[in-house]
Amino acid sequence: MNAIHLLRLFNKNLKIFVLCSILLGGLVYFLTINSPSQYQSETEIFTGLASGVNVVDVEKTTVDYFSTANAFDNLINVIRSRQTLEEVGERLLAEHLALGLGDGKSLTADSYAELQEMLPPEEMDALRGEGNIDSIYRRIQKYKVQYPTEDRTERLFFSSQSPYSYQAISGIDVYRVSNSDLIRINYRWRDPGICQQTLAILNKVFTRKMSDIKLGQSNDVVEYFRQETASAFKELQDAEERLRVFDAENSIMNHEEQTKSFVVLKESVESEYQKELQARSSAQAALRKLENNLSLNKEILKFGSEIVQQKKKLADLNSKIASMEVYSQNRKELDELRMQATELKAQLETESLKRYQYSRTKEGVDVKDLLSEWLQQSLAVDEANARIEVIEKRKKYFNQVYEDFSPLGSKRNQMLREIEIDEQNYLELLHSMNQAILKQKSEALTSGGLVVTVPPYYPLSPLKSKRLMLVLAGLVLGFFLPLGIVFAADFFDQSLRKASRVEELTGLSMLGVYPIINSRIGKKERVDLNALATRSISMIVQNVQLAMKGISERTKYVVVFGTEPGEGAGRISHELANELANQQERVEIWRAKPFEIEGERAYQERIFRPDSRFYSAVDFSSIRLEPTSSSQGSPDWVLLNLPPLLESRLPVKLLEKVDLSVVIFRASRVLRKADENVLDVYLQSVEHPPMFVLNGCMPEDMEEVVGEIHKQRSGLRRFLKRVLRSEFSTTGGFGK
């Protein structure tokens, strides 16, 4: 398909294109004669979605274009949703029922009359009832649910001719104004008051819906975090109370300080204990040495009852003093006890010296000093034993305290960890709740930020009629729609049409082409089809003679056939025989039945019977013909017309003697698989592959074979043809 072919196709069907254009334009014109005038109102709303204040991040300066676009899409989808628009229609009907005709501004008389036609007076009164617009709106909702399939409900709420239907209100045009925070809503209707009221109600409805959607989600989140935070705070309080009770029951004021103090005291007692053990060991060693030096008998070493009692009393005092030094902080009482111990000790020393002042050791050594020292060491041992006894009791006390206090520490640490975990959980939930509250406030600002900057106005004049535009659109559509159909049909056309296509599909060589003989087509194409046919048949004869130039001095046998009826094999044989006869050749055509055609026949027609004898013939001379003898003697050419291959058998033996096979294809047909199969069978039966003639071609499809078709063309068409063929003269202009 090239530009010249498209131009020819366009020119051939131009009258149809123009007629369809006029018909469709006229139809649109008559359909729009009584179309009502349209009024338009619009409103603008500031959303604050792109540049509004964000409570969560006040200093936020970057703009997330994806999120902003998503927010605008959500808003526009809420506006255009079926629920929103149906509610608008129901509230508009409620206002009209409440106000009635009024002053004729909110609702014209024609619109009110249409409402009365859609809604009977008794039902209108029942819906109107008594009360405000909200109560009427609720009755309308119940009415719509109660009678969902009634004709009046269909006309009122589901007809595109009703201003209260979703179908009518869905005609609103909603879009974002450039990249701003504004959205604009347009609405057209044949009543100016309905235009204004519909947009005003729509602004209220979708603003409320957006607020319900956003705040409803935020309220659920905030309430969830409120409950979780309260529960976490209660758990934290319970854990702290358990710790307080635990400390009170176990007399714990400050566990860490108490533990440190206990360790210090325990180590101090242990240190004192070791010191006392050392002092006692030292005193005992000294005492044993003194006793060994004195070597006193038992009588000397035994004091009187008075000294023993005083010594016992002194030991008791030393025990009390040691105990008070560890446990008591009463300094006055401790000093008195120490004073008594000192006095008693002095008395013992005095009594001992008086009793043994003249005594000697067995070595003759004065025992005064030794007795004094013995007494001191003896008293030191007693004091050390007393202190050791007290310290051992203290150690037992500390060991008991340690056994009691040690598990309290681990239990208390466990409780502290539980409190820490509860506190962290509480603080995290508290933070999340604060974030949710901030988000809620931000959503409240966003939904509350839907400000109607341009309220819907009352249109005073109707829109300019688009009738002329619709008519022009009808004219254009009526022209280009059939144009597209014709071009598409030509593009998808699978018919043979051209010889090059036949060569491509079959692989056979071309013998020639023959035009369609139709006076109407010849007149339409401004072509002399008879002259073109003569030119074509001459070319076919020329090609036949070239194919048979190696055969002389005998009859040349040519088989002409088609694969199905109506291919034109008889007509091509007739024209070929006449042309050969005009060249002084003796020609016969053998056919299965006579070929009826007006005009002169310069050849002899002979009829054969397509029976078993014919199909089994091994030579042309064995075919029975009528008349039985030729009036011309032995012919130079014999054209054998076979019946259509798809309807008969092949004389296989006879085909081996054929000099040339000519298959005829009709240009308007489609080559099917059956044609390919029967041609393959024929190819196996002959020595030389057949050549084809394409019959019934349109003149323009023959140019690739016969060259330029001479026809009457205007100067413009000749110019366009040269341009499309790029035929430019050597001087740079267009040739003549």
CORPE-V884707 format. One record per residue. RES is the residue in three letters. SS is DSSP state (H for helix, E for strand, L for the rest). BURIAL is + if it has 9 or more other ideal C-beta (glycine too) atoms within 8 Angstrom, else -. D_LAST is the distance of its C-alpha to the last C-alpha in Angstrom with 2 decimals. Layout:
{{RES;SS;BURIAL;D_LAST} {RES;SS;BURIAL;D_LAST}}
This chain:
{{MET;L;-;26.25} {ASN;L;-;22.92} {ALA;H;-;20.85} {ILE;H;+;18.63} {HIS;H;+;21.95} {LEU;H;+;23.47} {LEU;H;+;20.72} {ARG;H;+;21.10} {LEU;H;+;24.84} {PHE;H;+;24.74} {ASN;H;-;22.74} {LYS;H;-;25.05} {ASN;L;+;28.14} {LEU;H;-;27.07} {LYS;H;-;29.48} {ILE;H;+;32.31} {PHE;H;+;31.71} {VAL;H;+;31.77} {LEU;H;-;34.82} {CYS;H;+;36.73} {SER;H;+;35.99} {ILE;H;+;37.34} {LEU;H;+;40.34} {LEU;H;+;41.38} {GLY;H;+;40.93} {GLY;H;-;43.01} {LEU;H;+;45.63} {VAL;H;+;46.03} {TYR;H;+;46.30} {PHE;H;-;49.11} {LEU;H;-;50.90} {THR;L;+;51.11} {ILE;L;-;52.33} {ASN;L;-;55.98} {SER;L;-;55.61} {PRO;L;-;58.40} {SER;L;-;57.93} {GLN;L;+;58.17} {TYR;E;+;60.34} {GLN;E;+;60.16} {SER;E;+;62.84} {GLU;E;+;62.91} {THR;E;+;65.49} {GLU;E;+;65.60} {ILE;E;+;68.20} {PHE;E;+;69.18} {THR;L;+;69.93} {GLY;L;+;71.10} {LEU;L;+;69.76} {ALA;L;+;67.92} {SER;L;-;70.15} {GLY;L;+;73.36} {VAL;L;-;76.83} {ASN;L;-;77.88} {VAL;L;+;81.65} {VAL;L;-;81.64} {ASP;L;-;80.02} {VAL;L;-;80.21} {GLU;L;-;78.81} {LYS;L;-;75.78} {THR;L;-;72.66} {THR;L;-;70.09} {VAL;L;-;67.86} {ASP;L;-;67.18} {TYR;H;-;63.73} {PHE;H;-;63.98} {SER;H;-;67.34} {THR;H;+;66.14} {ALA;H;-;63.08} {ASN;H;-;65.40} {ALA;H;+;67.80} {PHE;H;+;65.07} {ASP;H;-;63.87} {ASN;H;-;67.46} {LEU;H;+;67.89} {ILE;H;+;64.68} {ASN;H;-;65.55} {VAL;H;+;69.01} {ILE;H;+;67.52} {ARG;H;+;65.14} {SER;L;-;67.73} {ARG;H;-;68.76} {GLN;H;-;72.42} {THR;H;+;71.65} {LEU;H;+;69.42} {GLU;H;+;71.82} {GLU;H;+;74.69} {VAL;H;+;72.67} {GLY;H;+;72.13} {GLU;H;+;75.82} {ARG;H;+;77.00} {LEU;H;+;74.60} {LEU;H;+;76.11} {ALA;H;+;79.59} {GLU;H;+;78.87} {HIS;H;+;77.51} {LEU;H;+;80.58} {ALA;H;+;82.87} {LEU;H;+;81.31} {GLY;L;-;80.24} {LEU;L;-;78.12} {GLY;L;-;79.79} {ASP;L;-;78.18} {GLY;L;-;74.82} {LYS;L;-;73.19} {SER;L;+;73.62} {LEU;L;+;72.81} {THR;L;+;71.26} {ALA;H;-;72.78} {ASP;H;-;69.82} {SER;H;+;70.15} {TYR;H;+;73.91} {ALA;H;-;73.46} {GLU;H;-;71.14} {LEU;H;+;73.86} {GLN;H;+;76.45} {GLU;H;-;74.31} {MET;H;+;73.97} {LEU;L;+;77.63} {PRO;L;-;80.45} {PRO;H;-;82.94} {GLU;H;-;85.89} {GLU;H;+;84.00} {MET;H;+;82.70} {ASP;H;-;86.29} {ALA;H;-;87.46} {LEU;H;+;84.93} {ARG;H;-;85.60} {GLY;L;+;89.37} {GLU;L;-;91.29} {GLY;L;-;90.49} {ASN;L;-;87.80} {ILE;H;+;84.15} {ASP;H;-;85.06} {SER;H;+;87.36} {ILE;H;+;84.72} {TYR;H;+;82.24} {ARG;H;-;84.73} {ARG;H;+;85.26} {ILE;H;+;81.49} {GLN;H;+;81.36} {LYS;H;-;84.23} {TYR;H;+;82.61} {LYS;H;+;79.34} {VAL;H;-;81.29} {GLN;H;-;83.57} {TYR;L;-;80.84} {PRO;L;-;77.83} {THR;L;-;76.39} {GLU;L;-;77.23} {ASP;H;-;74.44} {ARG;H;+;75.39} {THR;H;+;75.23} {GLU;H;+;71.80} {ARG;H;+;70.58} {LEU;H;+;72.26} {PHE;H;+;71.50} {PHE;L;+;68.64} {SER;L;+;66.28} {SER;L;-;63.18} {GLN;L;-;64.11} {SER;L;+;67.42} {PRO;L;+;67.59} {TYR;L;+;70.43} {SER;L;+;68.52} {TYR;H;+;67.14} {GLN;H;-;63.79} {ALA;H;+;63.46} {ILE;H;+;64.83} {SER;L;+;62.71} {GLY;L;-;59.79} {ILE;L;+;61.01} {ASP;E;-;58.64} {VAL;E;+;60.50} {TYR;E;-;59.01} {ARG;E;+;60.07} {VAL;L;-;59.10} {SER;L;-;57.16} {ASN;L;-;59.67} {SER;L;-;62.60} {ASP;L;+;65.83} {LEU;E;+;64.66} {ILE;E;+;63.46} {ARG;E;+;61.99} {ILE;E;+;62.43} {ASN;E;+;60.50} {TYR;E;+;61.43} {ARG;E;+;60.07} {TRP;E;+;61.96} {ARG;L;-;62.21} {ASP;L;+;65.65} {PRO;H;+;65.83} {GLY;H;+;69.44} {ILE;H;+;68.73} {CYS;H;+;65.96} {GLN;H;+;68.45} {GLN;H;+;71.36} {THR;H;+;69.43} {LEU;H;+;68.34} {ALA;H;+;71.84} {ILE;H;+;73.47} {LEU;H;+;70.91} {ASN;H;+;71.79} {LYS;H;-;75.46} {VAL;H;+;75.01} {PHE;H;+;72.76} {THR;H;+;74.79} {ARG;H;-;77.93} {LYS;H;+;76.35} {MET;H;+;75.16} {SER;H;+;78.64} {ASP;H;-;80.28} {ILE;H;+;78.06} {LYS;H;+;78.49} {LEU;H;+;82.11} {GLY;H;-;83.08} {GLN;H;+;81.96} {SER;H;+;83.59} {ASN;H;+;86.82} {ASP;H;-;87.12} {VAL;H;+;86.72} {VAL;H;+;89.16} {GLU;H;-;91.71} {TYR;H;-;91.50} {PHE;H;+;92.20} {ARG;H;+;94.98} {GLN;H;-;96.76} {GLU;H;+;96.31} {THR;H;+;97.47} {ALA;H;-;100.56} {SER;H;-;101.38} {ALA;H;+;100.99} {PHE;H;+;103.18} {LYS;H;-;105.84} {GLU;H;+;105.84} {LEU;H;+;106.19} {GLN;H;-;109.12} {ASP;H;-;110.79} {ALA;H;+;110.50} {GLU;H;+;111.97} {GLU;H;-;114.80} {ARG;H;+;115.61} {LEU;H;+;115.84} {ARG;H;-;118.10} {VAL;H;-;120.44} {PHE;H;+;120.46} {ASP;H;+;121.44} {ALA;H;-;124.12} {GLU;H;-;125.64} {ASN;L;-;125.80} {SER;L;-;126.87} {ILE;L;+;123.79} {MET;L;-;123.06} {ASN;L;-;120.93} {HIS;H;+;120.46} {GLU;H;-;119.19} {GLU;H;-;121.94} {GLN;H;+;124.55} {THR;H;+;123.44} {LYS;H;-;123.55} {SER;H;-;127.03} {PHE;H;+;128.28} {VAL;H;-;127.18} {VAL;H;-;128.79} {LEU;H;+;132.08} {LYS;H;+;132.08} {GLU;H;-;131.62} {SER;H;-;134.33} {VAL;H;+;136.78} {GLU;H;+;136.03} {SER;H;-;136.64} {GLU;H;+;139.96} {TYR;H;+;140.98} {GLN;H;-;140.54} {LYS;H;-;142.48} {GLU;H;+;145.35} {LEU;H;+;145.45} {GLN;H;-;145.76} {ALA;H;+;148.48} {ARG;H;+;150.43} {SER;H;-;150.23} {SER;H;-;151.41} {ALA;H;+;154.30} {GLN;H;+;155.35} {ALA;H;-;155.43} {ALA;H;+;157.51} {LEU;H;+;159.80} {ARG;H;-;160.41} {LYS;H;-;161.27} {LEU;H;+;163.71} {GLU;H;+;165.36} {ASN;H;-;165.74} {ASN;H;+;167.29} {LEU;H;+;169.66} {SER;L;-;170.80} {LEU;L;+;172.58} {ASN;L;-;174.10} {LYS;H;-;173.08} {GLU;H;-;175.72} {ILE;H;+;174.65} {LEU;H;-;170.98} {LYS;L;-;171.69} {PHE;L;+;172.10} {GLY;L;-;174.05} {SER;H;-;172.80} {GLU;H;-;172.20} {ILE;H;+;169.99} {VAL;H;+;168.06} {GLN;H;-;167.45} {GLN;H;+;166.38} {LYS;H;+;164.02} {LYS;H;-;162.59} {LYS;H;+;162.22} {LEU;H;+;160.47} {ALA;H;+;158.07} {ASP;H;-;157.27} {LEU;H;+;156.60} {ASN;H;+;154.29} {SER;H;+;152.38} {LYS;H;+;151.99} {ILE;H;+;150.91} {ALA;H;+;148.27} {SER;H;+;147.00} {MET;H;+;146.82} {GLU;H;-;145.02} {VAL;H;+;142.24} {TYR;H;-;142.05} {SER;L;+;143.78} {GLN;L;-;142.87} {ASN;L;-;146.28} {ARG;H;-;147.42} {LYS;H;-;150.76} {GLU;H;+;151.93} {LEU;H;+;150.71} {ASP;H;-;152.68} {GLU;H;-;155.81} {LEU;H;+;155.51} {ARG;H;+;155.05} {MET;H;-;158.12} {GLN;H;+;160.21} {ALA;H;+;159.07} {THR;H;-;160.05} {GLU;H;-;163.50} {LEU;H;+;164.10} {LYS;H;+;163.06} {ALA;H;-;165.49} {GLN;H;+;168.29} {LEU;H;+;167.64} {GLU;H;+;167.77} {THR;H;-;171.01} {GLU;H;+;172.64} {SER;H;+;171.59} {LEU;H;+;172.98} {LYS;H;-;176.25} {ARG;H;+;176.69} {TYR;H;+;175.91} {GLN;L;-;176.65} {TYR;L;-;179.43} {SER;L;-;177.70} {ARG;E;-;176.73} {THR;L;+;174.65} {LYS;L;-;176.33} {GLU;L;-;175.33} {GLY;L;-;177.19} {VAL;L;-;174.08} {ASP;E;-;174.13} {VAL;L;+;172.01} {LYS;H;+;171.53} {ASP;H;-;168.20} {LEU;H;+;167.19} {LEU;H;+;168.04} {SER;H;+;166.09} {GLU;H;+;163.07} {TRP;H;+;163.57} {LEU;H;+;163.62} {GLN;H;-;160.44} {GLN;H;+;158.59} {SER;H;+;159.98} {LEU;H;+;158.74} {ALA;H;+;155.38} {VAL;H;+;155.03} {ASP;H;+;155.83} {GLU;H;+;153.35} {ALA;H;+;150.65} {ASN;H;+;151.34} {ALA;H;+;151.13} {ARG;H;+;147.83} {ILE;H;+;146.41} {GLU;H;+;147.40} {VAL;H;+;145.67} {ILE;H;+;142.53} {GLU;H;+;142.40} {LYS;H;-;142.48} {ARG;H;+;139.69} {LYS;H;+;137.68} {LYS;H;-;138.13} {TYR;H;-;136.91} {PHE;H;+;133.77} {ASN;H;-;133.10} {GLN;H;-;133.36} {VAL;H;+;131.12} {TYR;H;+;128.57} {GLU;H;-;128.66} {ASP;H;-;128.10} {PHE;H;+;125.61} {SER;H;-;123.35} {PRO;H;-;121.69} {LEU;H;+;121.31} {GLY;H;+;118.93} {SER;H;-;116.50} {LYS;H;+;116.67} {ARG;H;+;116.06} {ASN;H;-;113.11} {GLN;H;-;111.57} {MET;H;+;111.97} {LEU;H;+;110.44} {ARG;H;-;107.39} {GLU;H;+;107.02} {ILE;H;+;107.21} {GLU;H;-;104.59} {ILE;H;-;102.20} {ASP;H;+;102.78} {GLU;H;+;102.25} {GLN;H;-;98.95} {ASN;H;+;97.77} {TYR;H;+;98.82} {LEU;H;-;97.11} {GLU;H;-;93.86} {LEU;H;+;93.87} {LEU;H;+;94.78} {HIS;H;-;91.81} {SER;H;+;89.47} {MET;H;+;90.90} {ASN;H;-;90.31} {GLN;H;+;86.70} {ALA;H;+;86.25} {ILE;H;+;87.77} {LEU;H;+;85.44} {LYS;H;+;82.48} {GLN;H;+;83.80} {LYS;H;+;84.02} {SER;H;+;80.50} {GLU;H;+;79.25} {ALA;H;+;81.24} {LEU;H;+;79.59} {THR;H;+;76.13} {SER;H;+;76.66} {GLY;H;-;78.51} {GLY;L;+;75.72} {LEU;L;+;73.38} {VAL;E;-;73.46} {VAL;E;+;71.59} {THR;E;-;70.07} {VAL;E;-;68.09} {PRO;L;-;69.95} {PRO;L;+;67.93} {TYR;L;-;67.41} {TYR;L;+;67.60} {PRO;L;+;64.10} {LEU;L;-;64.39} {SER;L;-;60.94} {PRO;L;-;58.74} {LEU;L;+;55.49} {LYS;L;-;52.29} {SER;L;-;51.14} {LYS;L;-;48.44} {ARG;H;+;47.64} {LEU;H;-;44.24} {MET;H;-;43.40} {LEU;H;+;44.63} {VAL;H;+;42.56} {LEU;H;+;39.42} {ALA;H;+;40.38} {GLY;H;+;40.82} {LEU;H;+;37.38} {VAL;H;+;35.78} {LEU;H;+;37.98} {GLY;H;+;37.37} {PHE;H;+;33.61} {PHE;H;-;33.63} {LEU;H;+;36.62} {PRO;H;+;35.08} {LEU;H;+;31.81} {GLY;H;-;33.87} {ILE;H;-;35.74} {VAL;H;+;32.67} {PHE;H;+;31.14} {ALA;H;-;34.60} {ALA;H;-;35.15} {ASP;H;+;31.86} {PHE;H;-;32.77} {PHE;L;-;36.26} {ASP;L;-;35.33} {GLN;L;-;37.00} {SER;L;-;35.86} {LEU;L;+;34.29} {ARG;L;+;30.91} {LYS;L;+;29.00} {ALA;H;+;30.07} {SER;H;-;29.86} {ARG;H;+;32.41} {VAL;H;+;34.71} {GLU;H;+;34.61} {GLU;H;-;35.49} {LEU;H;-;38.34} {THR;H;+;39.90} {GLY;L;-;39.11} {LEU;L;+;38.54} {SER;E;-;35.94} {MET;E;+;33.23} {LEU;E;+;33.46} {GLY;E;+;30.65} {VAL;E;+;29.58} {TYR;E;+;30.07} {PRO;E;+;28.57} {ILE;L;+;30.72} {ILE;L;-;31.56} {ASN;L;-;31.77} {SER;H;-;30.67} {ARG;H;-;30.58} {ILE;H;+;28.24} {GLY;H;+;26.01} {LYS;H;-;25.95} {LYS;H;-;25.37} {GLU;H;+;22.50} {ARG;L;-;21.10} {VAL;L;+;21.39} {ASP;L;-;23.43} {LEU;H;+;25.92} {ASN;H;-;27.93} {ALA;H;-;25.10} {LEU;H;+;24.31} {ALA;H;+;28.06} {THR;H;-;28.29} {ARG;H;+;25.51} {SER;H;+;27.33} {ILE;H;+;30.77} {SER;H;+;29.68} {MET;H;+;28.58} {ILE;H;+;31.91} {VAL;H;+;33.91} {GLN;H;-;32.22} {ASN;H;+;33.17} {VAL;H;+;36.66} {GLN;H;-;37.22} {LEU;H;-;36.19} {ALA;H;+;38.62} {MET;L;+;41.37} {LYS;L;-;40.86} {GLY;L;-;44.18} {ILE;L;-;46.15} {SER;L;-;47.17} {GLU;L;-;50.04} {ARG;L;-;50.84} {THR;L;+;49.71} {LYS;E;+;46.95} {TYR;E;+;47.72} {VAL;E;+;44.94} {VAL;E;+;45.88} {VAL;E;+;43.54} {PHE;E;+;44.58} {GLY;E;+;43.76} {THR;L;+;45.76} {GLU;L;+;46.32} {PRO;L;-;46.19} {GLY;L;-;43.00} {GLU;L;+;40.70} {GLY;L;+;39.66} {ALA;H;+;41.39} {GLY;H;+;42.65} {ARG;H;+;39.27} {ILE;H;+;37.56} {SER;H;+;40.57} {HIS;H;+;40.33} {GLU;H;+;36.67} {LEU;H;+;37.25} {ALA;H;+;40.39} {ASN;H;+;38.80} {GLU;H;+;35.93} {LEU;H;+;38.51} {ALA;H;+;40.75} {ASN;H;-;37.99} {GLN;L;-;37.92} {GLN;L;-;41.64} {GLU;L;-;42.93} {ARG;L;+;46.08} {VAL;E;+;45.38} {GLU;E;+;47.73} {ILE;E;+;47.20} {TRP;E;+;50.26} {ARG;E;+;50.39} {ALA;L;+;53.09} {LYS;L;-;52.55} {PRO;L;-;50.74} {PHE;L;+;47.05} {GLU;L;-;46.53} {ILE;L;-;43.16} {GLU;L;-;42.21} {GLY;L;-;40.77} {GLU;L;-;41.78} {ARG;L;+;43.18} {ALA;L;-;42.96} {TYR;L;+;45.07} {GLN;E;+;48.64} {GLU;E;+;49.46} {ARG;E;+;52.66} {ILE;E;+;54.33} {PHE;E;+;56.29} {ARG;L;-;58.64} {PRO;L;-;57.77} {ASP;L;-;61.35} {SER;H;-;63.28} {ARG;H;+;63.20} {PHE;H;+;59.43} {TYR;H;+;59.17} {SER;L;-;61.83} {ALA;L;+;60.41} {VAL;L;-;60.13} {ASP;L;-;58.32} {PHE;H;+;56.03} {SER;H;-;58.82} {SER;H;-;61.12} {ILE;L;+;58.95} {ARG;L;-;60.46} {LEU;E;+;57.93} {GLU;E;-;58.09} {PRO;L;-;58.12} {THR;L;-;60.17} {SER;L;-;58.78} {SER;L;+;55.36} {SER;L;-;54.88} {GLN;L;-;52.47} {GLY;L;-;54.77} {SER;L;-;53.55} {PRO;L;+;49.89} {ASP;L;-;47.16} {TRP;E;+;45.72} {VAL;E;+;47.52} {LEU;E;+;45.59} {LEU;E;+;48.10} {ASN;E;+;47.22} {LEU;L;+;49.26} {PRO;L;-;50.29} {PRO;L;+;48.67} {LEU;H;+;49.96} {LEU;H;-;51.15} {GLU;H;-;53.33} {SER;L;-;54.87} {ARG;L;-;56.23} {LEU;L;+;54.69} {PRO;L;+;56.15} {VAL;H;-;56.43} {LYS;H;-;58.13} {LEU;H;+;55.71} {LEU;H;+;52.64} {GLU;L;+;53.88} {LYS;L;-;53.12} {VAL;L;+;49.50} {ASP;L;-;46.81} {LEU;E;+;43.84} {SER;E;+;43.68} {VAL;E;+;40.78} {VAL;E;+;40.93} {ILE;E;+;38.95} {PHE;E;+;37.86} {ARG;E;+;36.82} {ALA;L;+;33.74} {SER;L;-;35.42} {ARG;L;+;38.60} {VAL;L;-;39.92} {LEU;L;+;41.36} {ARG;L;-;45.01} {LYS;H;-;47.77} {ALA;H;-;49.37} {ASP;H;+;46.26} {GLU;H;+;46.29} {ASN;H;-;50.02} {VAL;H;+;49.90} {LEU;H;+;47.01} {ASP;H;-;49.15} {VAL;H;+;52.01} {TYR;H;+;49.84} {LEU;H;+;48.63} {GLN;H;-;52.29} {SER;H;+;52.98} {VAL;L;+;50.42} {GLU;L;-;49.98} {HIS;L;-;46.18} {PRO;L;-;44.22} {PRO;L;+;42.28} {MET;E;+;38.50} {PHE;E;+;36.88} {VAL;E;+;34.65} {LEU;E;+;33.16} {ASN;E;+;33.62} {GLY;E;+;32.35} {CYS;E;+;29.13} {MET;L;+;26.68} {PRO;H;+;23.29} {GLU;H;+;21.55} {ASP;H;+;24.38} {MET;H;+;23.74} {GLU;H;+;20.31} {GLU;H;-;22.16} {VAL;H;+;23.93} {VAL;H;+;21.98} {GLY;L;-;18.42} {GLU;L;-;15.52} {ILE;L;+;17.17} {HIS;L;-;15.63} {LYS;L;-;16.28} {GLN;L;-;15.54} {ARG;L;-;13.47} {SER;L;-;12.98} {GLY;H;-;10.02} {LEU;H;-;12.10} {ARG;H;-;12.71} {ARG;H;+;9.22} {PHE;H;+;8.86} {LEU;H;+;12.35} {LYS;H;+;11.95} {ARG;H;+;9.50} {VAL;H;+;12.03} {LEU;H;+;14.90} {ARG;H;-;13.85} {SER;L;-;13.31} {GLU;L;-;10.11} {PHE;E;-;9.63} {SER;L;-;8.54} {THR;L;-;11.81} {THR;L;-;11.87} {GLY;L;-;12.30} {GLY;L;-;9.33} {PHE;E;+;6.58} {GLY;L;-;3.76} {LYS;L;-;0.00}}
